Amino acid sequence: MDNQKIPKVFISYSWDEKTTISDDVWELAEKFCNHGIKPILDQDHGGASPTPDGGWRKWMQDNIEIADYILIVCTEAYYNKISNNVEVCAGRGVKREWLLIDNQLYDGAKITNYIPIYYEKDNNKFIPTVIKNDCTSYIIDSDKSIIELINYLNGNNKKLPPVKNSHDKVLTIIQNKEEINIVDKYKNVEVENVFIKKDDISLGKITLKTVPIEVDGRTLNVSIYPVTFEQYDLFCEENEKFPKINSMYLNEERSEYPVINISWENAEEYCKWLSSKISKEVRLLYWSEWNLIVENSIPKNNFEKYITYSCTELQKNNRIEKDILGLSNIIGNIYEWCWDGNKDKKYIKGLTFSDKLEDIDKLLDYKKMIRKSTKNLQLGFRIVF
């Protein structure tokens, strides 16, 4: 699989009130997120309107079709439902999922893209018969087995340690014809020197500038600044469902300010829109990526000049000096949405222009979860692809 592509993994499983399987699946999905894998599962839908647009049948079909891999969580409840060993009215969602999966297999889909997993040793007997002898299965009973599965999904065979925090990751700094050596400052981080052309995004007269950074062998083009009002306005002009954000309280022309009052759902839709514009998958940073970048971009004993904090009002994007990696205000000025979280809430990282900062380590340890529908005047986002 292309290392630049984020693999999408559809997780098919059965809810079971007698077990913790839904929590186990959610925990596995979060580990996928921390290793650059995009999980697709029903728990992403919740809150006041849990049913996805178009209904569950369409959601299943659309997401199974776009998935790079189908993960089948083999439990007794799942097996009984797809084998019609339960009442007719029970397990209809799982039956529909399995019918779509079975149809793909019948039509000649690549068998190695279907992966049975199970949490208890005896549960291998619940692997569906049609894939039991043809697919590699994984028992999820240790960090080692999870990493083996993650390596397979990421298309590599190298051994990686379980990610317990962002120190476990490997970071490579990439600049256009300019080498930045961080080994001396951060002894615990392994660095390779790689050169790559910067990949800015041109949207007519507006350019969204990025800096390429390599994390765990994947090149991430991270936007130098948070998305601005001007950049977000372009999205709104093409999507009537999303009105432009009111910025009446700003004293100056707003184009160079980070857009604020943005929900996670707004940010996600912007990423989808931008993805369609540049034919690349655009997303937000995972909180673990955010931590790793901050650890290696902001000197802990000289952070003041790189961060906007202890101010009375929001500042322009270009008012602060760029950090070691060439990013601006990765910590300060606004909170920034992160990609991961749970079905109702998502992480935010950083601090705002009005916050105080005395210890960066405490900031790295802190990750706040808020409802993904939340909007406020100190909350925005930056993108990565």
LUMFITOR-862006 format. One record per residue (C-alpha): residue number from 1; residue in one letter; x, y, z negated. Coordinates in pm, 1 decimal. Layout:
N
ATOM   pos   code         px         py         pz
ATOM   NUM      A          X          Y          Z
...
//
This chain:
385
ATOM   pos   code         px         py         pz
ATOM     1      M        0.0        0.0        0.0
ATOM     2      D      114.7      353.3       74.8
ATOM     3      N      283.7      489.6     -239.3
ATOM     4      Q      136.6      832.6     -169.6
ATOM     5      K     -219.0      700.0     -184.7
ATOM     6      I     -407.2      673.1     -511.3
ATOM     7      P     -568.6      328.3     -511.4
ATOM     8      K     -942.5      322.4     -580.7
ATOM     9      V    -1057.4       26.8     -788.1
ATOM    10      F    -1425.6      -63.5     -821.0
ATOM    11      I    -1488.4     -245.7    -1151.0
ATOM    12      S    -1778.5     -490.6    -1137.7
ATOM    13      Y    -1888.9     -618.5    -1478.2
ATOM    14      S    -2197.9     -701.1    -1681.9
ATOM    15      W    -2313.8     -508.1    -1984.1
ATOM    16      D    -2351.4     -739.1    -2281.3
ATOM    17      E    -2476.2     -616.1    -2618.3
ATOM    18      K    -2327.6     -922.9    -2788.9
ATOM    19      T    -1969.6     -830.9    -2692.5
ATOM    20      T    -1744.5     -525.7    -2663.9
ATOM    21      I    -1697.0     -572.3    -2289.9
ATOM    22      S    -1818.3     -223.0    -2192.3
ATOM    23      D    -1566.1      -66.0    -2432.8
ATOM    24      D    -1293.5     -302.9    -2310.1
ATOM    25      V    -1363.0     -204.3    -1950.2
ATOM    26      W    -1355.9      165.9    -2036.4
ATOM    27      E    -1022.5      125.7    -2218.2
ATOM    28      L     -876.2      -54.3    -1915.0
ATOM    29      A    -1006.4      221.5    -1684.9
ATOM    30      E     -826.8      484.7    -1894.9
ATOM    31      K     -501.4      289.2    -1865.1
ATOM    32      F     -553.2      283.0    -1488.6
ATOM    33      C     -590.6      662.6    -1492.7
ATOM    34      N     -264.1      700.8    -1682.9
ATOM    35      H      -84.9      496.8    -1414.3
ATOM    36      G     -218.1      684.6    -1112.0
ATOM    37      I     -510.8      453.6    -1028.8
ATOM    38      K     -865.9      583.0     -972.7
ATOM    39      P    -1118.9      351.9    -1140.7
ATOM    40      I    -1480.2      348.2    -1019.3
ATOM    41      L    -1733.4      228.5    -1272.4
ATOM    42      D    -2088.6      299.0    -1380.4
ATOM    43      Q    -1981.5      453.6    -1711.3
ATOM    44      D    -1872.0      763.6    -1518.7
ATOM    45      H    -2242.5      852.0    -1504.8
ATOM    46      G    -2411.0      962.4    -1823.4
ATOM    47      G    -2558.8     1256.3    -2009.2
ATOM    48      A    -2899.2     1403.8    -1931.0
ATOM    49      S    -2909.0     1263.4    -1576.9
ATOM    50      P    -2735.4      924.5    -1577.7
ATOM    51      T    -2865.2      808.4    -1239.0
ATOM    52      P    -2629.9      904.4     -952.1
ATOM    53      D    -2756.2     1091.1     -645.6
ATOM    54      G    -2935.1      848.1     -416.7
ATOM    55      G    -2984.2      589.5     -691.0
ATOM    56      W    -2776.3      298.1     -814.4
ATOM    57      R    -2817.4       83.7     -503.5
ATOM    58      K    -2658.5      353.3     -283.2
ATOM    59      W    -2391.1      423.0     -545.3
ATOM    60      M    -2289.3       55.7     -549.0
ATOM    61      Q    -2280.9       23.8     -171.9
ATOM    62      D    -2091.1      349.2     -111.1
ATOM    63      N    -1827.0      284.8     -376.5
ATOM    64      I    -1771.4      -81.7     -296.7
ATOM    65      E    -1713.7       20.8       65.1
ATOM    66      I    -1453.5      288.5      -17.7
ATOM    67      A    -1270.0       86.6     -284.4
ATOM    68      D     -922.5      -44.9     -208.8
ATOM    69      Y     -971.8     -322.3     -462.7
ATOM    70      I    -1269.4     -488.6     -632.0
ATOM    71      L    -1203.8     -590.5     -992.0
ATOM    72      I    -1445.9     -859.1    -1114.8
ATOM    73      V    -1469.2     -888.0    -1493.3
ATOM    74      C    -1549.4    -1254.6    -1548.0
ATOM    75      T    -1767.3    -1316.3    -1852.4
ATOM    76      E    -2039.6    -1566.4    -1929.8
ATOM    77      A    -2305.5    -1297.6    -1890.4
ATOM    78      Y    -2169.3    -1192.6    -1547.8
ATOM    79      Y    -2149.9    -1553.6    -1426.0
ATOM    80      N    -2499.8    -1640.0    -1542.1
ATOM    81      K    -2650.6    -1336.1    -1374.8
ATOM    82      I    -2489.9    -1388.9    -1033.8
ATOM    83      S    -2571.0    -1760.6    -1055.2
ATOM    84      N    -2939.2    -1686.7    -1128.5
ATOM    85      N    -2916.4    -1862.0    -1465.8
ATOM    86      V    -3117.4    -1584.4    -1632.8
ATOM    87      E    -3468.9    -1447.9    -1608.4
ATOM    88      V    -3558.1    -1289.1    -1274.8
ATOM    89      C    -3583.5     -938.8    -1424.1
ATOM    90      A    -3244.1     -958.3    -1596.7
ATOM    91      G    -2910.3     -853.9    -1451.6
ATOM    92      R    -3044.1     -703.3    -1130.4
ATOM    93      G    -2764.2     -446.3    -1107.2
ATOM    94      V    -2491.5     -710.4    -1132.4
ATOM    95      K    -2674.3     -930.2     -879.6
ATOM    96      R    -2686.0     -642.4     -631.1
ATOM    97      E    -2315.9     -570.2     -682.2
ATOM    98      W    -2222.9     -932.4     -633.9
ATOM    99      L    -2440.6     -961.9     -321.6
ATOM   100      L    -2252.9     -667.1     -166.5
ATOM   101      I    -1917.7     -819.1     -266.4
ATOM   102      D    -2016.6    -1163.9     -138.0
ATOM   103      N    -2128.8    -1013.6      192.5
ATOM   104      Q    -1789.6     -844.6      234.5
ATOM   105      L    -1614.7    -1175.9      174.9
ATOM   106      Y    -1844.6    -1351.9      421.8
ATOM   107      D    -1763.9    -1085.2      681.2
ATOM   108      G    -1392.5    -1161.4      651.2
ATOM   109      A    -1269.8     -898.2      403.6
ATOM   110      K     -911.1     -937.2      281.1
ATOM   111      I     -930.9    -1184.8       -5.7
ATOM   112      T     -631.5    -1036.1     -190.8
ATOM   113      N     -833.7     -717.0     -251.0
ATOM   114      Y    -1069.3     -907.0     -485.0
ATOM   115      I     -926.7     -961.1     -830.9
ATOM   116      P    -1092.1    -1166.1    -1107.7
ATOM   117      I     -995.2    -1068.3    -1462.4
ATOM   118      Y    -1101.8    -1211.1    -1796.5
ATOM   119      Y    -1035.5    -1122.5    -2160.5
ATOM   120      E    -1050.5    -1466.8    -2321.7
ATOM   121      K     -853.0    -1769.6    -2206.7
ATOM   122      D    -1157.1    -1995.9    -2175.5
ATOM   123      N    -1338.4    -1741.2    -1960.6
ATOM   124      N    -1150.0    -1845.1    -1646.9
ATOM   125      K    -1432.0    -2096.9    -1602.7
ATOM   126      F    -1658.1    -1799.1    -1530.1
ATOM   127      I    -1465.0    -1689.4    -1221.1
ATOM   128      P    -1715.1    -1699.6     -930.4
ATOM   129      T    -1669.4    -2019.1     -729.5
ATOM   130      V    -1630.8    -1841.0     -395.7
ATOM   131      I    -1307.4    -1669.9     -508.8
ATOM   132      K    -1183.4    -1904.6     -780.3
ATOM   133      N     -925.3    -2088.8     -572.1
ATOM   134      D     -827.4    -1808.6     -334.5
ATOM   135      C     -760.1    -1505.1     -557.4
ATOM   136      T     -494.1    -1431.9     -815.0
ATOM   137      S     -662.5    -1380.6    -1150.6
ATOM   138      Y     -537.9    -1192.9    -1456.0
ATOM   139      I     -606.8    -1254.3    -1822.3
ATOM   140      I     -615.3     -919.3    -2000.9
ATOM   141      D     -467.3    -1016.9    -2336.6
ATOM   142      S     -149.8     -807.5    -2366.5
ATOM   143      D       27.0     -492.5    -2247.6
ATOM   144      K      242.3     -713.2    -2026.0
ATOM   145      S      -56.4     -859.4    -1839.3
ATOM   146      I     -210.3     -513.3    -1795.9
ATOM   147      I      113.6     -377.8    -1648.3
ATOM   148      E      132.6     -676.5    -1410.4
ATOM   149      L     -218.4     -592.5    -1289.1
ATOM   150      I     -135.4     -221.6    -1260.6
ATOM   151      N      177.6     -300.2    -1060.6
ATOM   152      Y      -26.3     -510.8     -820.7
ATOM   153      L     -285.1     -236.2     -774.1
ATOM   154      N      -11.5       22.6     -717.6
ATOM   155      G      152.7     -201.6     -459.3
ATOM   156      N      486.8     -243.1     -633.1
ATOM   157      N      666.5     -523.6     -809.3
ATOM   158      K      896.5     -323.6    -1032.4
ATOM   159      K      850.0     -369.8    -1404.5
ATOM   160      L      716.4      -65.9    -1587.9
ATOM   161      P      674.7      -25.2    -1963.3
ATOM   162      P      321.3       23.6    -2096.5
ATOM   163      V      239.4      394.3    -2108.8
ATOM   164      K      188.6      476.9    -2474.0
ATOM   165      N      265.7      843.9    -2422.6
ATOM   166      S      412.5     1057.5    -2150.1
ATOM   167      H      772.7      995.0    -2267.3
ATOM   168      D      746.9      647.5    -2114.1
ATOM   169      K      716.8      786.1    -1761.9
ATOM   170      V      990.4      867.5    -1513.6
ATOM   171      L     1002.2     1215.1    -1365.3
ATOM   172      T     1185.1     1326.4    -1054.9
ATOM   173      I     1211.3     1694.3     -971.8
ATOM   174      I     1186.0     1775.3     -602.9
ATOM   175      Q     1266.6     2112.6     -451.8
ATOM   176      N     1320.8     2223.8      -94.6
ATOM   177      K     1704.7     2220.8      -54.2
ATOM   178      E     1750.9     2296.5     -421.5
ATOM   179      E     1849.1     2045.6     -686.9
ATOM   180      I     1725.6     2097.9    -1040.1
ATOM   181      N     1902.9     1881.0    -1294.8
ATOM   182      I     1715.1     1825.1    -1619.4
ATOM   183      V     1921.4     1537.8    -1756.0
ATOM   184      D     2123.8     1764.0    -1986.4
ATOM   185      K     1816.0     1915.5    -2146.1
ATOM   186      Y     1601.0     1602.9    -2167.4
ATOM   187      K     1815.9     1297.2    -2230.6
ATOM   188      N     1518.4     1060.9    -2251.5
ATOM   189      V     1408.1     1127.0    -1893.0
ATOM   190      E     1564.5      947.2    -1598.6
ATOM   191      V     1611.6     1172.7    -1297.6
ATOM   192      E     1668.4     1101.1     -931.9
ATOM   193      N     1744.6     1378.7     -684.3
ATOM   194      V     1509.7     1373.6     -386.9
ATOM   195      F     1447.7     1645.0     -130.8
ATOM   196      I     1116.2     1704.7       37.3
ATOM   197      K      957.1     1992.9      226.8
ATOM   198      K      711.0     2192.7       21.6
ATOM   199      D      352.9     2120.6      123.1
ATOM   200      D      145.8     2437.3       87.2
ATOM   201      I     -221.5     2448.6      182.2
ATOM   202      S     -329.9     2710.3      434.9
ATOM   203      L     -695.8     2815.3      427.0
ATOM   204      G     -712.5     3087.2      687.7
ATOM   205      K     -550.0     3395.3      537.2
ATOM   206      I     -528.1     3230.5      195.6
ATOM   207      T     -243.7     2996.1       99.0
ATOM   208      L     -253.4     2765.6     -199.8
ATOM   209      K      114.0     2716.0     -288.2
ATOM   210      T      235.4     2387.4     -433.8
ATOM   211      V      551.4     2237.5     -584.4
ATOM   212      P      634.2     1870.3     -512.8
ATOM   213      I      717.7     1662.4     -820.1
ATOM   214      E      768.7     1287.1     -833.9
ATOM   215      V      619.4     1088.3    -1121.7
ATOM   216      D      657.9      709.1    -1143.2
ATOM   217      G      759.5      691.6     -778.8
ATOM   218      R      458.5      894.4     -658.3
ATOM   219      T      500.2     1241.4     -509.7
ATOM   220      L      256.2     1489.9     -660.1
ATOM   221      N      212.2     1827.3     -493.1
ATOM   222      V      104.0     2044.0     -785.8
ATOM   223      S      -44.0     2388.5     -727.5
ATOM   224      I      195.1     2653.5     -860.1
ATOM   225      Y      -95.4     2857.1     -997.7
ATOM   226      P     -441.2     2762.9    -1119.3
ATOM   227      V     -706.2     2795.1     -847.6
ATOM   228      T     -798.1     3164.2     -803.5
ATOM   229      F    -1131.4     3338.6     -764.2
ATOM   230      E    -1045.3     3403.1     -399.6
ATOM   231      Q     -969.0     3036.7     -331.8
ATOM   232      Y    -1283.0     2921.5     -512.5
ATOM   233      D    -1493.7     3176.8     -321.0
ATOM   234      L    -1408.5     2999.5        6.1
ATOM   235      F    -1555.7     2679.1     -134.5
ATOM   236      C    -1869.6     2861.0     -249.5
ATOM   237      E    -1918.3     3024.7       90.2
ATOM   238      E    -1938.6     2679.5      250.0
ATOM   239      N    -2147.1     2523.9      -28.2
ATOM   240      E    -2464.4     2714.5     -110.1
ATOM   241      K    -2526.0     2487.2     -408.5
ATOM   242      F    -2232.7     2655.2     -584.7
ATOM   243      P    -2264.7     3033.5     -628.6
ATOM   244      K    -1955.7     3250.2     -666.1
ATOM   245      I    -1841.8     3299.3    -1024.2
ATOM   246      N    -1930.4     3633.2    -1177.5
ATOM   247      S    -1619.2     3824.3    -1288.0
ATOM   248      M    -1765.5     4160.3    -1384.2
ATOM   249      Y    -1560.0     4183.1    -1702.0
ATOM   250      L    -1229.9     4194.9    -1509.7
ATOM   251      N    -1092.5     4547.3    -1483.8
ATOM   252      E     -908.8     4491.4    -1154.5
ATOM   253      E     -973.8     4324.8     -819.2
ATOM   254      R    -1016.1     3957.3     -899.4
ATOM   255      S     -844.7     3773.5     -610.7
ATOM   256      E     -519.9     3703.6     -800.9
ATOM   257      Y     -683.1     3593.0    -1124.2
ATOM   258      P     -744.3     3225.1    -1209.5
ATOM   259      V    -1108.8     3136.5    -1157.0
ATOM   260      I    -1282.1     3075.8    -1490.3
ATOM   261      N    -1622.9     2970.7    -1619.8
ATOM   262      I    -1577.4     2645.6    -1425.9
ATOM   263      S    -1723.0     2310.3    -1534.9
ATOM   264      W    -1539.5     1983.6    -1469.6
ATOM   265      E    -1815.5     1901.0    -1221.7
ATOM   266      N    -1745.7     2229.4    -1034.1
ATOM   267      A    -1374.1     2148.9    -1026.3
ATOM   268      E    -1441.3     1795.7     -901.0
ATOM   269      E    -1661.6     1925.3     -616.9
ATOM   270      Y    -1393.3     2178.0     -521.6
ATOM   271      C    -1139.3     1893.8     -504.7
ATOM   272      K    -1370.4     1691.3     -278.8
ATOM   273      W    -1419.1     1993.1      -52.4
ATOM   274      L    -1046.7     2064.5      -31.7
ATOM   275      S     -977.7     1694.7       33.8
ATOM   276      S    -1199.8     1713.2      341.0
ATOM   277      K    -1014.8     2023.5      458.8
ATOM   278      I     -661.6     1882.1      442.5
ATOM   279      S     -734.6     1507.4      487.2
ATOM   280      K     -555.2     1426.8      161.3
ATOM   281      E     -693.8     1320.6     -172.4
ATOM   282      V     -704.4     1627.5     -397.7
ATOM   283      R     -767.1     1591.8     -770.5
ATOM   284      L     -688.9     1737.8    -1111.6
ATOM   285      L     -387.1     1637.2    -1318.6
ATOM   286      Y     -425.2     1350.1    -1563.4
ATOM   287      W     -351.0     1464.1    -1918.6
ATOM   288      S      -45.3     1233.1    -1932.0
ATOM   289      E       91.7     1394.2    -1613.4
ATOM   290      W       25.9     1738.6    -1762.2
ATOM   291      N      220.7     1643.1    -2076.2
ATOM   292      L      513.3     1505.8    -1880.6
ATOM   293      I      537.2     1814.1    -1661.2
ATOM   294      V      521.9     2049.1    -1960.7
ATOM   295      E      789.5     1850.2    -2145.2
ATOM   296      N     1025.3     1899.7    -1852.7
ATOM   297      S      933.6     2249.3    -1738.8
ATOM   298      I      913.9     2458.9    -2056.4
ATOM   299      P     1227.3     2489.8    -2276.8
ATOM   300      K     1113.2     2438.5    -2634.5
ATOM   301      N     1356.4     2696.2    -2771.9
ATOM   302      N     1282.9     2960.2    -2507.6
ATOM   303      F      920.0     2924.7    -2402.5
ATOM   304      E      792.4     3278.9    -2448.1
ATOM   305      K      872.0     3407.3    -2097.5
ATOM   306      Y      690.6     3117.1    -1927.8
ATOM   307      I      359.8     3129.4    -2114.1
ATOM   308      T       79.5     3385.4    -2138.2
ATOM   309      Y      -48.2     3384.5    -2497.4
ATOM   310      S     -136.7     3622.3    -2782.1
ATOM   311      C     -290.8     3867.4    -2533.1
ATOM   312      T     -618.5     4058.1    -2542.5
ATOM   313      E     -736.2     3964.8    -2191.1
ATOM   314      L     -694.7     3726.9    -1898.3
ATOM   315      Q     -380.6     3790.8    -1691.5
ATOM   316      K     -312.1     3768.4    -1318.2
ATOM   317      N     -152.5     3448.1    -1192.8
ATOM   318      N      171.9     3615.3    -1089.8
ATOM   319      R      229.5     3813.5    -1411.1
ATOM   320      I      445.4     3546.2    -1574.4
ATOM   321      E      785.3     3401.3    -1476.9
ATOM   322      K      779.0     3058.0    -1310.5
ATOM   323      D      910.8     2772.1    -1522.7
ATOM   324      I     1191.3     2523.3    -1453.7
ATOM   325      L      978.7     2326.6    -1207.0
ATOM   326      G      850.4     2638.3    -1031.8
ATOM   327      L      501.7     2630.9    -1186.9
ATOM   328      S      327.2     2929.6    -1339.3
ATOM   329      N      145.7     2919.7    -1673.0
ATOM   330      I      109.7     2542.1    -1688.3
ATOM   331      I       39.4     2599.8    -2056.7
ATOM   332      G      -93.9     2954.3    -2097.2
ATOM   333      N     -362.4     3202.4    -1989.0
ATOM   334      I     -647.6     2946.0    -1955.9
ATOM   335      Y     -742.1     2596.0    -2061.0
ATOM   336      E     -719.0     2356.1    -1765.9
ATOM   337      W     -946.0     2062.0    -1689.7
ATOM   338      C     -783.4     1718.4    -1660.8
ATOM   339      W     -908.7     1433.2    -1444.6
ATOM   340      D     -956.9     1168.3    -1712.7
ATOM   341      G    -1188.8     1129.7    -2009.7
ATOM   342      N    -1510.5      932.3    -2041.3
ATOM   343      K    -1856.3      930.9    -1884.6
ATOM   344      D    -1974.0     1244.2    -2066.8
ATOM   345      K    -1657.9     1427.2    -2167.7
ATOM   346      K    -1326.1     1517.9    -2005.9
ATOM   347      Y     -993.8     1634.2    -2142.6
ATOM   348      I     -871.4     1991.9    -2134.2
ATOM   349      K     -510.4     2088.9    -2194.9
ATOM   350      G     -311.6     2404.7    -2257.4
ATOM   351      L     -404.5     2721.2    -2438.5
ATOM   352      T     -564.5     3053.6    -2351.4
ATOM   353      F     -436.2     3409.5    -2327.7
ATOM   354      S     -568.8     3484.2    -2677.4
ATOM   355      D     -422.5     3177.5    -2854.2
ATOM   356      K     -106.5     3170.9    -3062.3
ATOM   357      L      174.2     2920.3    -2996.2
ATOM   358      E      445.7     2821.2    -3240.7
ATOM   359      D      519.6     2457.0    -3160.3
ATOM   360      I      497.7     2302.2    -2811.4
ATOM   361      D      518.1     1947.7    -2953.9
ATOM   362      K      192.3     2000.5    -3140.7
ATOM   363      L       34.2     2125.0    -2818.9
ATOM   364      L      146.3     1810.1    -2633.3
ATOM   365      D        0.9     1585.8    -2902.2
ATOM   366      Y     -330.6     1770.3    -2888.3
ATOM   367      K     -587.5     1681.9    -2623.7
ATOM   368      K     -938.7     1810.7    -2659.2
ATOM   369      M    -1243.7     1645.9    -2506.6
ATOM   370      I    -1546.9     1855.0    -2416.5
ATOM   371      R    -1860.0     1790.8    -2215.4
ATOM   372      K    -1785.0     1797.5    -1844.4
ATOM   373      S    -2075.5     2039.8    -1791.5
ATOM   374      T    -1909.0     2296.9    -2022.0
ATOM   375      K    -1826.7     2640.2    -1880.8
ATOM   376      N    -1654.3     2927.2    -2056.5
ATOM   377      L    -1451.3     3236.7    -1977.3
ATOM   378      Q    -1120.8     3073.6    -2075.2
ATOM   379      L    -1150.0     2750.4    -1873.9
ATOM   380      G    -1025.6     2684.3    -1519.3
ATOM   381      F     -822.3     2427.3    -1325.7
ATOM   382      R     -527.6     2359.4    -1094.5
ATOM   383      I     -509.2     2090.3     -827.4
ATOM   384      V     -270.8     1815.5     -723.5
ATOM   385      F     -255.4     1591.6     -417.4
//
